[in-house]
Amino acid sequence: MTDKTELERDRFERRNCYVIFGVHLAFKAWHASANLRKSDGTLTNEGTRAGISVKGDER
């Protein structure tokens, strides 16, 4: 049977992994939003130059 210190260490490592993963996701979301620039009601992705219409499809 596992002792208490081993269980505490496993719990700490798991929590640490969740924190690192959460920070990683937050950074990716921030980076993705930083690449989007708003101009004339459209969002343009700087990396691909793809335009996303916010107002609707106005062709």
Secondary structure by P-SEA (a helix, b strand, c coil): cccaaaaaaaaaaaaaaaaaaaaaaaaaaaaaaaaccccccccccccccbbbbcccccc
